[in-house]
Amino acid sequence: MTDIYTLLTFPTTSRAFSTLPSQPQTIINSRDSSRSASPPRKIPRLDGVSDSRFASAPSSRVGTVDHVDRKGPTTLRVIGLSTTLTSNPAKNDDYLLVKRTISILLTRHEDKPLPATYDRIYRACRAAVDEAGKGEGLYDAMKIALEQCVNNLVEELNKDPRKSAEWLVPFTNVCEWYEKQVGLLQSLLAYLDTRYVVERAQLLETKQLAYTMFTNKVIQNTRVTEAIMCGIADWLDWERTKKVPHPLRSYLPKLVRHIRAYGLYIEKIETVYLNLTHSYYAKESNDLAEGNMLSAAEFLEHVKRRSAEERIRAEEVLIGSSVVSVHDTADNALLAGRLQWLADDALSTLIKGQNDSQIKSMYELFAKVGGLKVLSASFKVHIEKEVKTIVTDVANDEDMVQRLLTFKAFADKLVATCFVNTVSPPPGASVSQPQASSSAAPAAPVSSPPVHPNRDFSYGLIDAFQAGFKARRNKPAELIAKHMDKAMRRGQKGKRDEDFAAELDDVLALYRFTDDMDVFRTFYQRALAKRLLLGRSASDDFEKSVLKKLEEQYDPDFGNGDKMFKDLALSRDLMGRFYEEKRLDEASSLRKMTAMVLQRSSWPFAARKTDILLPGWMQDDLSTFTQYYKAKHQGRTLDWDHALGTAVLRARFKAGEKELSVSLYQAVILLLFNEGEEFTYADIKEQTNLDDAELQRTLQSLSLGKKRVLTKTPGGRDVAATDLFSYNGDFKDPRRVVHINSIQSKETAEETKRTQSSIEADRKHALDAAIVRVMKSKKELTYEQLKTATIEAVKNHFVPDVGMIKKRIEGLVEQEYLRRDEDDQSRFFYVA
């Protein structure tokens, strides 16, 4: 049957009256049918009408239209198929079927089956809405049933006798049942939502209405809300106290899922969970720390363990976005008010134990609670304290540099791997993901996010080492230079060039922390000179590389080292010409002599007032070379220094012949025993002209060292003026070449003392020159201004003591380089 709605919807959705083309249509004036009919009119052809019946129909078939009264109402009546509405009892049955279905679905604890199949109920809903016009009735019935259902549910929950965590079981069961029923109801009444509800903005769809009612009537019920909070609190306390999962833990994820479905997760779960977590751990922190139940290191370990427990629990129960919040809340509650205590006590213990993994965990904990400033300040204090302990340990000066290197390597590792922050990619940067591939090639490993050291810790480390070095002046710089000497003499020992260079760089890094740069430079240059003259340097290439680095990055005065290499090269050329021009044969003693002609200004050795007396034949060879040199270089003089001379002697012992590599001093003493079997200390001194300190040291190396080619009578650890020395014919050594002159390459206590005195003298001259230069430029300065300017002028070489500056100023006033103001004694004028 065609309804009037379809007929009158034209022209786009209907063909209007052409729907019934086979039926004759007549327009009748219902008001006055007795009037004479109007004359027949020609019917216009409609555009697009292809039916021939309309195109050529005579007017008699179309019908007649009487005169129409334009002033009165007109009635339009369509004559065609029957349009009489008849009552249909089946439609009412559909409506009642759906209502009964709603009632059964929303009645708990009744196992009544549904009155029909799902498909029949769905079609009944459609018929009730479309054909019977019962959409409003169904919606109201559903609303009433939902309201009655949630009221029954809240009453059931409030009457349940279970308490605390056990009460969560019936609650989750109720939620599960309700959500299941609502889901089925939503499916069966889908047509009601899509046909009736959607056209009415003020109405809620089935699921939305059901969830809103459950939220307002059940979850927001005061007693239910309190019961949920009590249940969560009881469960958390039980697990945190017993440190094992609660028997009902499996219900907590269900609770979270249900509460989240109603949009109340943050309010009812996360907020409650976080508040309980903070309260619990704040109390625990107070009990443990203030009750002195744990040390700082143990407390830190406890925090780490508790933090891990909370993370695992939150991951198993809560949603992902809450895990970090719970983790951070626990950390903040445990660490609040404890940061300084932990940084002072725990960090010190961990640094001494070099426990880098625990230190990294400590850094991460402090980072989460905003305590990195406290940790970096404490780190600086601990590093400075440890450095001071090392440099002031006079009894272990021999190991000072190695201990500093070891500790510095550990501290650098902490800064590079523990005290680091992850670098976030710049805005808009894309992170490439590995693409799937059908090939069998292994996938490239996923790279870790880039990290960079925390600058507060990097700078704190530098400041701490500098402050620690200030605890002892001069000595650290001296020992660093001597350590470099050992490394350069020892050489690579199988290491790669890169590794050996890195080892040397680590030692030079310590040099940066000392204010006594001139001390290091002086001792290093003296050691370098000895290595070059004695042939003890492992590599000239590394020697030159280190000198270049020192000159460019540390102190320009290291450039003098290049002059040493030039002197040695010229000496080798000179000796080559000497041998060639003298035409010496292999047996000649001159052929076995090597002289090094050096410029004294390029080498860090002072001229000796007295030196050893050489055997006649040695002195003759030196005279021959001196005459040759003066002939080539008129006006120059040679000043012989035998302290660093060396010799190789052939010695015969009962065990066989040996070659002894000795210093020139040792050689002269040993050659005496070709003239006799034994000599007293006084005899040796008379024939060598050595001073007591040098003679005792040399005799000690020959008779009391590891290679005892002489025998001392009486025995003892020291050489006395009454001792008697004899040739040791029983000397044995598995090697044919025996080195005894190691004592020559070492810095003696006397030499060290002389070097230090030389440094002090040089400092005085440097201060005098700096003060005069400053005053010559400024003409007039106060004492404070002059002191500051002087320190600035010499700081690249050393940091002078204020008392020394004051003394140098007073000395310059006495020498009339400066003049005091008569009215203001703290003001000075330059005297031209």
C-alpha positions in Angstrom: 0.0 0.0 0.0 1.3 3.5 -0.9 1.0 6.0 2.0 0.2 9.7 1.6 3.7 10.6 3.0 5.4 8.9 0.0 3.0 10.4 -2.5 3.4 13.9 -1.4 7.2 13.8 -1.2 8.2 15.0 -4.6 9.9 15.6 -7.0 13.2 14.2 -5.8 12.1 11.2 -3.7 8.8 10.2 -5.4 7.0 10.4 -8.7 4.0 11.8 -6.7 0.8 11.1 -8.5 2.4 9.1 -11.2 2.8 6.3 -8.6 -0.7 5.1 -9.6 -0.9 5.8 -13.3 -3.3 3.0 -14.0 -6.1 4.4 -11.9 -8.4 7.2 -13.3 -8.0 10.3 -11.1 -10.8 12.9 -10.7 -10.7 16.2 -8.7 -14.0 16.8 -7.1 -15.2 20.0 -5.5 -16.6 18.7 -2.3 -18.3 22.0 -1.4 -20.6 22.3 -4.4 -21.0 19.3 -6.7 -24.3 20.6 -8.2 -22.7 23.4 -10.1 -22.1 23.2 -13.8 -18.8 21.7 -14.7 -16.2 23.9 -16.3 -15.5 23.3 -19.9 -12.8 20.7 -20.6 -9.2 21.9 -20.5 -6.3 20.7 -22.4 -3.9 18.8 -20.1 -0.3 19.9 -20.5 2.4 17.2 -21.1 4.8 16.8 -18.3 8.5 17.0 -19.0 10.2 13.7 -18.7 7.0 11.6 -18.7 7.6 8.8 -21.0 4.4 6.9 -20.3 2.2 7.1 -23.4 -0.8 6.9 -21.4 -0.1 10.3 -20.0 1.1 11.7 -23.2 -2.0 11.0 -25.3 -4.9 10.4 -22.9 -8.1 12.2 -23.9 -9.7 14.6 -21.5 -12.6 12.3 -20.9 -10.3 9.8 -19.2 -8.6 12.3 -17.1 -11.8 13.5 -15.6 -13.5 16.8 -15.1 -12.9 19.5 -12.7 -15.9 21.7 -11.6 -15.7 25.3 -10.8 -13.6 26.0 -7.8 -14.4 28.6 -5.2 -11.1 30.4 -4.7 -12.3 32.1 -1.5 -13.3 29.0 0.5 -11.4 25.9 1.7 -10.7 23.2 -0.8 -10.6 19.5 -0.1 -8.2 17.2 -2.0 -9.3 13.6 -2.2 -7.3 10.9 -4.1 -9.3 8.1 -5.5 -7.2 4.9 -5.9 -6.3 2.0 -3.8 -8.0 1.7 -0.4 -6.3 3.8 2.3 -8.5 2.9 5.1 -6.5 2.2 8.4 -7.3 -1.0 10.1 -6.2 -2.0 13.6 -3.4 -4.6 13.9 -3.3 -6.5 17.2 0.2 -7.9 16.3 1.8 -4.5 16.7 0.7 -4.2 20.3 2.1 -7.7 20.9 5.5 -6.6 19.7 5.5 -3.7 22.1 4.6 -5.9 25.1 7.3 -8.5 24.0 10.0 -5.9 24.1 8.9 -4.5 27.5 8.9 -8.0 28.9 12.4 -8.6 27.6 13.6 -5.4 29.3 12.2 -6.5 32.6 13.8 -9.9 32.4 17.2 -8.6 31.4 17.3 -6.0 34.3 16.1 -8.3 37.0 19.0 -9.9 39.0 18.9 -13.3 40.6 16.1 -14.6 38.3 16.9 -17.2 35.7 13.9 -16.6 33.5 14.6 -17.1 29.8 13.9 -14.4 27.3 10.4 -14.5 25.7 11.8 -14.9 22.2 14.9 -15.2 20.2 17.3 -12.3 19.7 16.2 -11.8 16.1 12.5 -11.9 17.0 13.0 -9.3 19.8 15.0 -7.0 17.5 12.2 -7.2 14.9 9.6 -6.6 17.5 11.4 -3.5 18.7 11.5 -2.3 15.1 7.9 -2.9 14.5 6.9 -1.3 17.8 8.9 1.8 16.9 8.0 2.1 13.2 4.6 0.6 12.8 3.0 1.0 16.2 4.7 4.3 17.0 5.7 3.0 20.5 9.2 4.4 20.6 8.5 6.8 23.4 6.7 4.1 25.4 9.6 1.7 25.0 12.2 4.3 26.0 10.2 5.2 29.1 9.8 1.6 30.0 13.5 1.0 29.7 14.3 4.0 31.8 12.0 2.9 34.6 13.4 -0.6 34.5 17.0 0.7 34.6 16.2 2.9 37.6 14.5 0.1 39.5 17.5 -2.1 38.6 20.2 0.2 39.9 18.2 0.9 43.1 18.0 -2.8 43.7 21.8 -3.2 43.1 22.8 -0.5 45.5 20.5 -1.9 48.1 22.1 -5.4 47.6 25.6 -4.0 47.9 24.8 -2.0 51.1 23.3 -5.1 52.7 26.3 -7.3 51.8 28.0 -8.3 55.1 31.5 -8.6 53.7 34.0 -5.8 54.6 37.2 -4.3 53.4 39.0 -6.0 50.5 36.4 -8.9 50.6 33.6 -6.5 49.8 35.2 -5.8 46.4 34.2 -9.3 45.3 30.4 -8.7 45.3 31.0 -5.2 43.9 32.9 -6.4 40.9 30.3 -9.2 40.4 27.5 -6.7 40.4 29.4 -4.5 37.9 30.2 -7.5 35.7 26.5 -8.6 35.7 25.2 -5.1 35.0 27.6 -4.4 32.2 26.8 -7.7 30.5 23.0 -7.1 30.7 23.3 -3.6 29.5 25.4 -4.8 26.6 22.8 -7.3 25.6 20.0 -4.8 26.1 21.9 -2.3 23.9 22.1 -4.9 21.1 18.4 -5.8 21.2 17.2 -2.2 21.4 19.7 -1.0 18.8 16.8 0.1 16.5 15.3 2.2 19.2 18.6 4.1 19.5 19.2 4.5 15.8 15.5 5.4 14.9 14.0 7.0 17.9 16.7 8.3 20.2 19.0 9.7 17.6 16.3 12.1 16.4 15.9 13.5 19.9 18.9 15.4 21.2 17.7 15.5 24.8 17.6 11.7 25.1 20.5 9.4 26.0 21.2 6.2 24.1 20.6 2.9 25.9 24.2 2.3 27.1 24.8 5.9 28.0 21.6 6.1 30.0 22.3 2.8 31.8 25.9 3.8 32.7 24.8 7.3 33.9 22.2 5.8 36.2 24.7 3.2 37.6 27.3 6.0 38.1 24.9 8.3 39.9 23.0 5.7 41.9 25.6 3.1 42.7 29.2 4.2 42.4 28.6 7.7 43.7 26.6 6.3 46.6 28.3 7.4 49.8 28.4 4.0 51.4 29.6 2.4 48.1 32.4 5.0 47.7 33.6 4.5 51.2 33.5 0.7 50.8 35.6 1.0 47.6 38.2 3.2 49.4 38.3 0.8 52.4 38.7 -2.2 50.1 41.6 -0.6 48.3 43.3 0.5 51.5 42.9 -2.9 53.2 44.4 -4.6 50.1 47.3 -2.2 49.9 48.2 -2.4 53.6 48.0 -6.2 53.5 50.4 -6.5 50.6 52.8 -3.8 51.7 53.1 -5.3 55.2 53.3 -8.9 54.2 55.2 -8.2 51.0 53.3 -10.9 49.1 50.3 -10.7 46.8 46.8 -10.6 48.4 44.6 -13.7 47.8 42.1 -11.4 46.2 44.5 -9.4 44.0 42.9 -10.8 40.9 39.8 -8.7 41.7 41.6 -5.4 41.6 42.2 -5.3 37.9 38.5 -6.1 37.5 37.6 -3.3 39.8 39.8 -0.9 37.8 38.3 -2.0 34.5 34.7 -1.5 35.8 35.3 1.8 37.4 37.2 3.0 34.3 34.2 2.0 32.2 32.1 4.7 34.0 34.8 7.4 33.6 35.6 7.5 37.3 39.1 5.9 37.3 41.0 9.0 38.3 38.6 10.0 41.1 37.8 6.6 42.6 41.0 4.6 42.0 44.1 6.5 41.0 43.6 9.5 43.5 42.8 7.1 46.3 45.7 4.8 45.5 48.2 7.7 45.3 47.0 9.2 48.6 47.3 5.9 50.4 50.7 5.3 48.9 52.0 8.7 50.0 50.6 8.3 53.6 52.0 4.8 54.0 55.5 5.5 52.8 55.8 8.8 54.5 55.2 7.1 57.8 57.5 4.2 57.0 60.3 6.7 56.0 59.9 8.5 59.3 60.0 5.3 61.3 63.1 3.9 59.6 65.2 7.1 59.4 64.4 8.8 62.6 64.4 5.5 64.5 67.9 4.8 63.3 66.8 1.4 62.1 68.8 1.6 58.9 72.0 3.3 57.8 71.9 5.7 54.9 73.2 3.1 52.4 70.7 0.5 53.7 67.9 3.1 53.6 68.7 3.8 50.0 68.6 0.1 49.2 65.3 -0.1 51.0 63.9 2.7 48.8 65.1 1.0 45.7 63.4 -2.3 46.7 60.2 -0.6 47.7 60.1 1.4 44.5 60.5 -1.8 42.5 57.6 -3.4 44.5 55.3 -0.5 43.8 56.1 -0.5 40.1 55.3 -4.2 39.8 52.1 -3.9 41.8 50.9 -0.9 39.8 51.8 -2.6 36.4 49.7 -5.6 37.4 46.7 -3.7 38.8 46.4 -0.2 37.4 46.5 1.2 33.9 49.7 2.2 32.3 49.4 5.9 32.8 49.2 5.5 36.6 52.4 3.4 37.0 54.8 6.3 36.8 52.6 8.4 39.2 52.6 5.6 41.8 56.3 5.0 41.4 57.1 8.7 41.8 54.7 9.1 44.7 56.4 6.3 46.6 59.8 7.7 45.9 58.8 11.2 47.0 57.2 10.0 50.2 60.2 7.9 51.2 62.9 10.5 50.3 61.2 13.6 51.4 63.4 15.3 54.0 66.1 12.6 53.6 68.0 13.8 50.6 70.8 15.7 52.5 71.3 12.8 54.9 71.5 10.3 52.0 73.8 12.5 50.0 76.1 13.0 52.9 76.3 9.5 54.2 75.3 7.0 51.5 77.1 8.7 48.7 80.4 8.7 50.7 80.1 5.0 51.4 79.3 4.2 47.7 82.2 6.3 46.4 84.7 4.7 48.7 83.4 1.3 47.7 83.3 2.4 44.0 79.8 1.0 43.7 78.8 2.7 40.4 75.6 0.7 39.9 74.2 1.9 43.2 75.4 5.4 42.6 73.5 5.4 39.2 70.3 4.2 41.0 70.8 6.9 43.6 71.1 9.5 40.8 67.9 8.3 39.2 66.0 8.4 42.5 67.2 11.9 43.3 66.3 13.0 39.7 62.7 11.9 40.2 62.3 13.9 43.4 64.1 17.0 42.3 67.2 16.4 44.4 70.0 16.6 41.9 71.3 19.9 43.2 71.7 18.4 46.6 73.4 15.3 45.2 75.8 17.3 42.9 76.9 19.5 45.8 77.5 16.4 48.0 79.4 14.7 45.1 81.7 17.6 44.8 82.4 17.6 48.6 83.1 13.8 48.6 85.4 14.0 45.6 87.4 16.9 47.1 87.7 15.2 50.4 89.1 12.0 48.7 91.5 14.0 46.6 92.8 15.8 49.7 93.2 12.5 51.5 95.4 11.1 48.6 97.6 14.2 48.1 98.3 14.7 51.8 99.2 11.1 52.5 102.9 11.8 52.7 103.7 8.2 53.7 102.4 7.0 50.3 103.8 9.7 48.0 105.2 7.0 45.7 101.6 5.8 44.9 100.0 9.3 44.9 99.7 9.7 41.1 98.5 6.2 40.5 95.9 6.5 43.2 94.8 9.8 41.7 94.6 8.3 38.2 92.6 5.4 39.5 90.2 7.6 41.4 89.9 10.1 38.5 89.0 7.3 36.1 86.3 6.1 38.5 85.0 9.6 38.9 85.0 10.2 35.1 83.1 6.9 34.7 80.5 8.1 37.2 80.0 11.4 35.3 79.9 9.6 31.9 77.6 6.7 32.8 75.8 7.4 36.0 75.2 11.1 36.2 73.6 11.4 32.8 70.4 12.7 31.3 68.6 11.3 28.3 68.5 13.6 25.3 65.0 14.1 24.0 64.7 14.3 20.2 64.0 17.8 18.8 60.4 18.7 18.0 59.3 17.2 14.7 62.1 14.7 14.6 61.0 11.3 13.5 62.3 8.1 15.1 63.0 5.5 12.5 61.4 2.1 13.1 62.8 -1.2 11.7 60.9 -2.3 8.6 59.7 -5.8 8.2 61.7 -7.8 5.7 61.3 -11.2 4.2 65.1 -11.8 4.0 66.9 -13.9 6.6 69.3 -11.1 7.5 69.3 -10.4 11.2 67.6 -7.1 12.3 69.9 -4.3 13.3 70.0 -3.8 17.1 67.8 -1.0 18.4 70.0 1.8 19.6 69.6 3.3 23.0 68.5 6.9 23.3 71.4 9.3 23.4 72.5 10.6 26.8 74.7 13.5 27.9 76.5 14.0 31.3 74.9 16.4 33.8 76.9 19.6 33.7 76.6 20.2 37.4 78.5 17.0 38.1 81.0 17.5 35.3 82.0 21.0 36.6 81.7 19.8 40.2 84.3 17.1 39.5 86.8 19.6 38.0 86.3 22.0 40.9 86.7 19.2 43.5 90.0 18.1 42.0 91.4 21.6 41.8 90.4 22.3 45.5 91.8 18.9 46.6 95.2 19.7 45.0 95.4 23.0 46.9 95.7 21.0 50.1 99.3 20.4 49.3 101.5 22.7 47.2 104.3 21.8 44.8 104.5 18.1 45.7 101.6 16.8 43.5 103.0 18.7 40.5 106.5 17.2 41.1 105.2 13.7 41.4 103.0 14.0 38.3 106.2 15.0 36.3 108.0 12.0 37.8 105.2 9.7 36.9 105.3 11.0 33.3 109.1 10.2 33.3 108.4 6.6 34.3 105.8 6.2 31.6 108.1 7.7 28.9 111.0 5.5 30.0 108.8 2.4 30.3 107.2 2.9 26.9 104.2 1.2 25.4 105.1 -2.4 26.5 103.0 -3.9 23.7 100.2 -1.4 23.9 98.8 0.2 20.8 99.8 3.8 20.0 96.3 5.0 20.7 96.1 3.3 24.1 99.5 4.6 25.2 98.6 8.1 24.1 95.4 7.9 26.1 97.4 6.8 29.1 99.7 9.8 28.8 96.7 12.1 28.4 95.2 10.9 31.6 98.3 11.8 33.5 98.4 15.2 31.8 94.8 15.7 32.8 96.0 15.7 36.5 98.4 18.5 35.6 95.5 20.8 34.8 94.3 20.7 38.4 97.5 22.0 40.0 98.3 25.7 40.4 102.1 24.9 40.4 102.6 24.6 36.7 106.2 25.8 36.9 107.0 22.9 39.3 105.7 20.4 36.8 107.5 22.1 33.9 110.9 22.2 35.8 110.8 18.5 36.9 109.5 17.3 33.6 112.2 19.1 31.6 114.9 17.8 33.9 113.6 14.2 33.5 113.3 14.7 29.7 116.9 15.9 29.5 118.1 12.8 31.4 116.1 10.5 29.2 117.6 12.0 26.1 121.2 12.1 27.3 121.1 8.5 28.8 119.1 7.1 25.9 116.3 6.0 28.2 113.4 7.4 26.2 111.1 4.7 24.8 110.1 6.8 21.7 111.3 10.1 20.3 108.0 10.4 18.5 106.0 10.2 21.7 108.5 12.6 23.4 107.9 15.2 20.7 104.2 14.6 20.6 103.9 15.2 24.4 106.1 18.3 24.2 103.9 19.8 21.4 100.8 19.1 23.4 102.3 20.7 26.5 103.4 23.7 24.6 100.0 24.2 22.8 97.6 23.3 25.6 99.4 24.0 28.8 102.5 26.2 28.8 104.3 27.9 25.9 107.6 27.5 27.8 107.7 23.8 27.0 108.8 24.9 23.5 112.4 24.8 24.9 112.3 21.1 24.6 112.7 21.3 20.9 116.1 22.8 21.4 117.3 19.7 23.2 116.4 17.5 20.2 118.2 19.9 17.9 121.4 19.9 20.1 121.4 16.1 20.0 121.1 16.0 16.2 123.9 18.5 15.8 126.1 16.5 18.2 125.6 13.3 16.2 126.6 15.1 13.1 129.7 16.6 14.8 130.8 13.2 16.1 130.4 11.7 12.6 132.7 14.3 11.2 135.2 13.9 14.1 135.5 10.1 13.4 135.8 10.7 9.7 138.4 13.4 9.9 140.5 11.7 12.6 140.4 8.4 10.6 140.3 6.5 13.8 140.6 2.7 13.8 138.2 0.4 15.7 140.7 -0.3 18.5 141.2 3.4 19.3 139.7 4.6 22.6 138.6 7.8 20.8 136.5 5.7 18.5 134.6 4.4 21.5 134.0 7.8 22.9 130.9 9.8 22.2 130.7 13.5 23.2 127.5 15.5 23.3 128.0 19.2 22.7 125.0 21.1 24.2 124.0 24.7 24.7 123.7 25.1 28.5 120.8 27.6 28.1 118.7 24.8 26.4 119.2 22.3 29.2 117.9 22.4 32.8 121.3 21.7 34.5 123.4 24.1 36.5 127.2 24.1 36.1 129.0 22.0 38.7 131.6 23.7 40.8 133.7 20.4 41.0 133.5 17.2 39.1 135.1 13.8 39.1 138.8 13.2 38.2 139.0 11.0 35.2 141.8 8.4 34.4 144.6 9.9 32.4 143.7 8.1 29.1 140.1 9.3 29.4 141.3 12.9 30.0 143.6 12.6 27.0 140.7 11.6 24.7 138.7 14.5 25.9 141.5 16.9 25.3 141.9 15.7 21.7 138.2 16.3 21.1 138.3 19.7 22.8 141.2 20.8 20.5 139.2 19.6 17.4 136.1 21.4 18.5 137.9 24.7 19.2 139.5 24.5 15.8 136.1 24.3 14.2 134.4 26.8 16.5 136.7 29.5 17.5 135.6 31.6 20.5 133.6 28.8 22.1 134.5 26.9 25.2 133.6 23.5 26.4 132.6 22.9 30.0 132.5 19.2 30.7 129.8 17.7 32.9 130.3 14.1 33.7 127.3 13.6 36.0 125.3 12.2 33.2 128.1 10.4 31.4 127.9 6.6 30.9 130.3 3.8 30.1 130.3 0.1 29.2 133.0 -1.9 31.0 134.2 -5.5 30.3 134.6 -7.3 33.6 135.9 -10.8 34.4 134.4 -12.8 37.2 134.7 -16.4 38.2 131.4 -17.1 36.5 132.5 -15.6 33.3 133.0 -12.3 31.4 130.2 -9.7 31.7 129.6 -6.3 30.2 128.6 -3.7 32.8 126.5 -0.8 31.8 127.3 1.9 34.4 127.4 5.6 34.9 130.7 7.4 34.3 131.1 7.9 38.1 130.6 4.1 38.7 133.1 3.4 35.8 135.8 5.5 37.3 135.5 3.9 40.7 135.4 0.3 39.2 138.5 1.1 37.1 140.4 1.7 40.4 140.2 -2.0 41.2 142.4 -2.8 38.2 145.2 -1.3 40.3 144.3 -3.1 43.6 142.1 -5.6 45.2 140.6 -3.3 47.8 140.3 0.4 48.7 139.1 2.4 51.7 136.4 5.0 51.4 139.1 7.7 51.9 141.2 6.3 49.1 138.4 6.3 46.6 137.4 9.8 47.6 140.9 11.1 47.2 141.4 9.5 43.7 138.0 10.5 42.3 137.4 13.9 43.9 133.7 13.2 44.4 131.9 14.9 47.2 130.6 12.7 50.1 127.0 12.7 49.0 127.8 11.7 45.4 130.4 9.2 46.5 128.2 7.5 49.1 125.4 7.2 46.6 127.7 5.7 43.9 129.4 3.2 46.3 126.0 2.2 47.6 124.8 1.3 44.1 127.9 -0.9 43.5 128.0 -2.7 46.9 124.5 -2.6 48.4 122.2 -2.8 45.4 120.8 -5.8 43.5 124.0 -6.0 41.4 126.9 -6.1 43.9 130.1 -6.1 41.9 131.9 -4.7 45.0 131.9 -6.0 48.6 131.7 -3.6 51.5 133.3 -4.4 54.9 131.8 -4.2 57.4 128.2 -5.0 56.1 125.3 -2.7 56.6 122.7 -0.6 54.8 124.7 2.6 54.7 128.2 3.6 53.5 130.5 5.0 56.1 133.8 6.8 55.9 135.5 3.9 57.6 134.3 1.2 55.2 136.5 -0.9 53.0 135.6 -1.9 49.5 136.9 -4.9 47.5 136.3 -6.5 44.1 133.6 -9.2 44.2 134.9 -12.0 42.0 132.0 -14.2 42.9 129.5 -11.9 41.3 126.9 -13.9 39.2 124.1 -12.8 36.9 122.3 -14.9 34.2 122.6 -12.1 31.6 125.7 -11.2 29.8 125.0 -7.4 29.9 124.3 -6.1 33.4 122.8 -2.7 33.9 123.8 -1.1 37.2 123.3 2.6 36.4 119.6 2.9 37.2 120.5 5.1 40.1 121.7 7.7 37.6 118.3 8.2 36.0 116.5 8.7 39.3 116.0 12.0 40.9 117.8 12.0 44.2 116.7 13.7 47.3 119.5 16.2 47.0 118.6 16.9 43.4 115.0 17.3 44.2 115.9 19.8 47.0 118.1 21.7 44.6 115.4 21.8 42.0 112.8 23.1 44.5 115.2 25.8 45.6 115.7 26.8 42.0 112.0 27.0 41.5 111.6 29.2 44.5 114.3 31.5 43.2 112.7 31.6 39.8 109.4 32.5 41.3 110.9 35.4 43.2 112.4 36.8 39.9 109.1 36.2 38.1 107.2 38.1 40.8 109.6 41.0 40.7 109.4 41.2 37.0 105.6 41.0 37.0 105.3 43.7 39.7 107.6 46.1 37.9 105.8 45.5 34.5 102.4 46.2 36.1 103.6 49.4 37.9 105.4 50.6 34.9 102.2 50.3 33.0 99.8 51.7 35.7 102.2 54.1 37.4 100.1 54.2 40.6 98.2 51.4 42.4 96.9 50.4 45.8 98.3 47.3 47.4 95.1 45.3 46.7 95.1 46.4 43.1 98.8 45.5 42.7 98.3 42.2 44.4 95.4 41.2 42.1 97.3 42.4 39.0 100.4 40.4 40.0 98.5 37.2 40.5 96.8 37.7 37.1 100.2 38.2 35.5 101.8 35.0 36.7 98.8 32.7 37.1 99.7 30.7 34.0 102.9 29.5 35.7 102.0 29.4 39.4 99.6 30.9 41.9 101.8 32.9 44.4 101.2 33.1 48.1 99.9 36.5 49.2 102.7 36.7 51.8 105.3 36.2 49.1 103.8 39.0 47.0 104.0 41.3 50.0 107.6 40.5 50.6 108.5 41.1 46.9 106.8 44.5 47.0 108.7 45.5 50.1 111.9 44.4 48.5 111.2 46.5 45.4 110.5 49.5 47.6 113.9 49.0 49.3 115.6 48.7 45.9 113.7 51.9 44.9 111.8 50.4 42.0 108.6 51.5 43.9 107.7 54.3 46.3 105.1 54.4 49.0 102.7 57.3 49.3 103.6 59.3 52.4 100.0 59.8 53.4 98.6 56.4 52.4 101.0 53.5 53.1 98.9 51.1 51.0 99.4 53.1 47.8 102.5 52.7 45.6 104.1 54.7 42.8 106.4 53.5 40.1 109.9 55.0 40.2 111.3 55.5 36.7 
